[in-house]
């Protein structure tokens, strides 16, 4: 069986990490070769969890887009741009077959870089309300999986699939 290279991205909190770790563990349990790389944050809690799951971890710059005035927004826009170019570097170096994310602000520049490099992006919506990160990634996603039937209406019908939450 051919190796299926997966680039995961998420972090800042463990909410976006858990479903991706579950997918990785499932593939491993089925003995499906899946060399993997994870792009996450410098300061989030995800690094140890990801490495404990046997996934190589690299941190990239990231920034949160706040919907209110904060001086940090100016710095974060620069961090998002830097993160985009760092993500593009890792995508070109790692050559993933697919990029998987479950939201998170660190994943946005990764998804955009994936789209630019013609790497399919799959995002997972696990919450009842669509977060800003998934809203920003949806236009470049090849597929969007959702945990809840209610979420089917939040995305284009030709992209969205109800799968539940990977556990």
N, C-alpha and C positions, 0 to 999 in steps of 0.2 A: 504494500500500500504506500502511495506517495505521501511524503510529509506534507501536512497542511499547516502552513505558517500563519499564526494568529498574533495580531497586535491588539492587546487590550489597552484600554485607557479609562481611567477614573480615579477619583481620590478626593482628598480634602476632608471627606468623611468616609465612613465605611459603607454607607448606604448604596453607593454606586459600585462598590467593590464586591459585595456578597454574591449577587447573581452571576457575575463574571467568574468568580472563583468556582461556583457551582458548575458552570459550563466546563471549565477546565478540568475539574475533578471527574465529571461525567466522561469526557473524552478519554482521560487517562484510564478510567475503569473499563472502558471498551477497548483499550490498547490501541487507540487511534493515534498514530504519531502526530504530534502537534507542537513543533518547536514554537515557543512563545516568548514574547517580549511585552512588558508592561510599561507604559508611560504614565507617570503620576506626578504628584507634587513633591516639592522639596521638604515641606513641613507637615504634611498630613500623616495620619496614622497608618496609611495603607502599605508602606514599604515592607514592614515586618510580616504582615499577613500575606502579601504577595510572594515574598521570598520563601516563607514557610510552605507555601503551596508549590514551590519548585519552579516559579516563574522568574526569569531575569527581569530586574527592575531598573529603570532609568528615570531620573527626575528631569522635568523640563519646567521652564518658566511658565507661570500661569497668572491670570488675574481674574478677579470676580467683577462682573458688570453689575454694579449696584444701581437700583432704579431711583436713587435719591442723590442729592449732592454730597460729595465727599471728596476731599483732596486726593485721596488714594485712587480715585477713578482715573486720574491723569497718569499715574504711575502704572496702574493695571493695564491700561490700553497699550502701553509700551511693552509690558510683560507678555501680553497676548500676542503681539507681533513677534517678539523674540521666541515665544513658545511655538508659534506657527513654523518658523524656520528651523527650530530644533526638531520638531515633529517631522518635518519634511526630510531632514537629514536622516533621522532614524528609519523612516519609511523607505527611503532610497537605499540605505545600508542593509536593512533587515529583509526587505522585499516580501512583505506579508501578502498572503492570499486574501485576507479579509481583516478589517478593523472592527472590533466589537467594543461597544461602550454602553453604559447604563445611565447616562447623564453625567453630570459633574462639570464644573467650569474648566478643569484641566483638559477635558476631552474635546472641547469645542475647536481649538486650533488643530488638534490631531485629526478630527473629522474633516475639517476644511483642507488640510494638507493631503489627506487621503483622497479626497475628491479631485484635487489638483493633479495628483499622481495616478489617477484612474484606478485606485484601490477601492474595492467595494466597502462601504461603511454600513454596518448594521447597528441600530441603536435600540435599546430596550427602555420602555416606559413602564415603570413599576408602581408609580404612585397614582392616586386618583386625579391629581391636577398636574398638568404638564409643566415642568420646570423650564426656566429660561434657556438652560443649556440644550435641552432636547428641542425646544422651539428653534434655536439657532442652527442645530445640526440637521433637523428634519429635511430641509431642502436638498442637502447633499447625500442623504442616506439612500441606499439601494432598497433596504427593507427596514421597517420599524416593527418591532415586536412589542406587544402590550400584555400586561398582566391581568387587566380588568376589561370586561366587555364594554363598559362605559367609555373607555379610552379609544375605542375603534373610531368614534366620531371626531376625534381630535386631530386626525391625520388623513392624508389623501388615501382613498380607498384602495388604489392600486399598489400602495406601499405597505399597508398595515396588516398585521397578522396577530390574532389572539393566541397566545401560547401559555399564559399563566406566568408564574414567577419561578425561575429555576431555583431549586433548593438542593 
